[in-house]
Amino acid sequence: MEKKGAILMNKYELGRLLGQGTFAKVYHARNMKSGQSVAIKIIDKEKILKVGLIDQIKREISVMRLVRHPNIVQLYEVMASKSKIYFIMEYVRGGELFNKVAKGKLREEVARKYFQQLVGAVDFCHSRGVYHRDLKPENLLLDENGDLKISDFGLSALLETRRQDGLLHTTCGTPAYVAPEVINKKGYDGAKADIWSCGVVLFVLLAGYLPFYDSNLMEMYKRITKAEFKCPNWFPPEVRKLLSRILDPNASTRITMAKLMDNYWFKKGYKKVEPPQSPQGQDRNKLISDIHAVFESSEDCESSSRKENIETATTSPVRPSSFNAFDIISLSKGFNLSGLFENQLNSEQEERRFTSTKPASDIVSKFEEIAVTESCKFNKKDGTVKLQHSRQGRKGQLAIDAEIFEVTPAFYVVELKKAAGDTIEYKDFCNQGLKPSLKDIVWTWQGSEQQKEE
């Protein structure tokens, strides 16, 4: 089906491949009835089921249905077969804004136009209870008229996903554009986080480079948390002042969207775009929830897959959890990676970590061998290996969880935690049983030197 000239659902003729990722391909296509050019994102259901991305895809559809705006890439319809999901989207001919910036800084009036269109569209998203969370030039497209279109709502969040504290808690985005409060993992206001990212985009458009960039990721995050940046001398004074209010590390005092849009420099030549009428109230709820038909066959597969996992808990492979830069930073004291591998463990600490360059399957196999040697029950589920000792200890049976995190395809962090039992027995078991047995797969323990692979 995925060949040039192929006919999709008796409605669209596929053209050239525009791009592809791990789970999807995007093609140029033509509506055979109207002749309209569209972009079709084709998603492999089996792949997204395996890695648990169904909810993210559902959210992306929900969001794109909610945010119909001239400066946002439009989702026309969603279709599905037993093995594929198809997003039929607006085809934007001009490519990424990033490609323009890569050639150098933009003129002030051009940068302001793009910034106005970006802020206007983001403000509309916020009015619909949607937070993008990954605003950057690579996700901003240009149409044939040179107007901006926001794309890629894969990391977006809905108002309904906020916790009881009224904040979002998922750490995501692109490091150089992300707000300090997102890094700190204490909860954040989605609107304020998007405003920060808009400020970084404005700086990049006018300067031609990033405000906080450093080849050392930790140094870059230090600069972001302190908002340490310097405007080039060609920045107008009013832009410098506006940026200082947008790139305020304190989210509570950061400029609001309303005040930003009322700023003198921002308002120069600004033409507010009126979006089409969007559904409210119950219609909104229907837009969010009425997408299950697209995933009906997926969910059937998912249900049978879950049953299979229950029945074959000791033989099914473990899928490691993703362990990104944000997670590493959250484990690091003062943004220093040595916090991952502390030399001294507190007497009350019940967590230990090691890294490995072995495949996840080898790590799991090693724990399975230990389970046999140490007379432990063995189980594995959702990236976690569980060991439970058969003998009764002072506080019942000792149980240990080993969670495997993938940093890169060739580098893993394994975190050991006591799930049940006595702490002293846990420490003895780690030192006398686990540590010696794991030596073949361990690259670095907390605080130790790298072990050379033989």
Long-range contacts (C-beta under 8 A, 24 or more apart in sequence): 1-84, 2-27, 2-42, 7-32, 8-40, 8-86, 9-79, 9-86, 12-38, 12-40, 12-88, 14-40, 22-47, 23-47, 23-48, 23-51, 23-53, 28-91, 29-88, 37-91, 38-76, 38-88, 38-89, 38-90, 38-91, 39-89, 39-90, 39-91, 39-92, 40-86, 40-87, 40-88, 40-89, 41-86, 41-87, 41-89, 42-84, 42-85, 42-86, 43-84, 43-85, 43-86, 43-87, 44-83, 44-84, 45-80, 45-82, 45-83, 45-84, 45-85, 45-297, 45-298, 45-301, 46-83, 46-301, 48-85, 48-298, 49-298, 49-301, 49-302, 49-305, 50-319, 51-319, 52-319, 54-295, 54-298, 54-299, 54-302, 56-154, 57-85, 57-295, 58-291, 58-295, 59-156, 59-157, 59-158, 60-153, 60-154, 60-156, 61-87, 61-291, 61-294, 62-158, 62-287, 62-288, 62-291, 63-130, 63-153, 63-156, 63-158, 64-89, 64-153, 65-287, 65-288, 65-291, 66-128, 66-129, 66-130, 66-158, 66-278, 66-284, 66-287, 66-288, 67-124, 67-125, 67-128, 67-130, 67-153, 67-278, 68-275, 68-276, 68-278, 69-121, 69-124, 69-125, 69-273, 69-275, 70-147, 70-273, 70-275, 71-117, 71-118, 71-120, 71-121, 71-147, 71-148, 71-149, 71-150, 71-273, 72-121, 72-124, 72-125, 72-149, 72-150, 72-151, 73-141, 73-149, 73-150, 73-151, 78-291, 78-294, 79-294, 80-293, 80-294, 80-295, 80-297, 82-297, 85-294, 85-295, 85-298, 90-149, 92-141, 92-142, 92-143, 92-149, 92-151, 93-143, 93-144, 94-141, 94-142, 94-143, 94-144, 94-146, 95-141, 95-142, 96-137, 96-138, 96-139, 96-140, 96-141, 96-142, 97-137, 97-138, 97-140, 97-141, 97-142, 97-148, 97-205, 98-136, 98-137, 98-138, 98-140, 100-142, 101-137, 101-204, 101-205, 101-208, 104-208, 105-205, 105-206, 105-207, 105-208, 105-234, 106-205, 106-206, 106-208, 108-206, 108-236, 108-239, 109-269, 110-205, 111-202, 111-205, 111-206, 112-265, 112-266, 112-268, 112-269, 113-269, 114-140, 114-148, 114-205, 115-198, 115-201, 115-202, 115-205, 115-266, 116-266, 116-269, 116-270, 117-147, 117-148, 117-273, 118-148, 118-150, 118-198, 118-201, 119-198, 119-257, 119-260, 119-261, 119-266, 120-261, 120-272, 120-273, 121-148, 121-150, 122-150, 122-194, 122-195, 122-198, 122-257, 123-257, 123-261, 124-275, 125-150, 125-156, 125-194, 126-190, 126-191, 126-194, 126-257, 128-278, 128-284, 129-158, 129-159, 129-160, 129-284, 130-156, 130-157, 130-158, 130-159, 131-156, 131-157, 131-158, 131-168, 131-190, 131-191, 131-193, 131-194, 132-156, 132-194, 132-197, 133-157, 133-168, 133-172, 133-173, 133-190, 133-193, 133-194, 134-172, 134-173, 134-174, 134-177, 134-197, 135-177, 135-194, 135-197, 135-198, 135-201, 136-174, 136-176, 136-177, 136-197, 136-200, 136-201, 137-201, 137-204, 137-205, 140-201, 157-190, 158-288, 160-288, 162-190, 163-187, 168-193, 171-324, 171-326, 171-327, 171-330, 172-326, 173-197, 175-217, 175-220, 175-221, 175-325, 175-326, 176-200, 176-210, 176-212, 176-213, 176-220, 177-201, 178-224, 179-224, 179-251, 180-224, 180-225, 180-227, 180-249, 180-251, 181-251, 182-326, 183-221, 183-224, 183-225, 183-326, 183-329, 184-225, 185-326, 185-330, 188-251, 189-251, 191-257, 192-251, 192-254, 193-251, 195-246, 195-254, 195-255, 195-256, 195-257, 195-260, 196-246, 196-247, 196-251, 196-254, 198-246, 198-260, 199-243, 199-246, 199-247, 200-247, 202-239, 202-242, 202-243, 202-246, 203-229, 203-231, 203-243, 203-247, 206-232, 206-234, 206-235, 206-239, 207-231, 207-232, 207-235, 211-247, 217-325, 217-329, 218-329, 218-332, 218-335, 218-336, 218-337, 221-329, 221-335, 222-335, 224-249, 225-249, 225-335, 236-265, 238-263, 238-264, 238-265, 239-265, 242-266, 309-381, 313-379, 313-380, 313-381, 314-378, 314-379, 314-380, 316-380, 317-360, 317-361, 317-364, 318-360, 318-364, 318-380, 318-381, 318-382, 318-383, 318-384, 318-385, 318-404, 319-382, 319-383, 320-360, 320-383, 320-404, 320-405, 320-406, 320-412, 321-382, 321-383, 321-403, 321-404, 321-405, 321-406, 322-405, 322-406, 323-405, 323-406, 323-407, 323-412, 323-413, 324-407, 327-405, 328-407, 340-413, 340-446, 341-444, 341-445, 341-446, 341-447, 341-448, 342-446, 342-447, 343-446, 343-447, 344-447, 345-446, 348-423, 350-417, 350-418, 350-423, 350-426, 351-415, 351-416, 351-417, 352-415, 352-416, 352-430, 352-445, 352-446, 353-413, 353-414, 353-415, 353-416, 353-445, 353-446, 354-413, 354-414, 354-416, 354-438, 354-442, 354-443, 354-444, 354-445, 354-446, 355-407, 355-411, 355-412, 355-413, 355-414, 355-442, 355-443, 355-444, 356-411, 356-412, 356-414, 356-441, 356-442, 356-443, 357-410, 357-411, 357-412, 357-443, 357-453, 358-412, 358-441, 360-404, 360-406, 360-412, 362-441, 363-404, 363-412, 363-414, 363-441, 364-404, 366-437, 366-438, 366-440, 366-441, 367-402, 369-437, 370-433, 370-434, 370-437, 370-438, 373-437, 374-429, 374-433, 386-419, 388-420, 389-421, 389-429, 393-421, 393-422, 393-425, 394-422, 394-424, 394-425, 395-420, 395-421, 395-422, 395-425, 396-420, 396-421, 397-421, 398-422, 398-425, 398-426, 398-429, 400-426, 400-429, 400-434
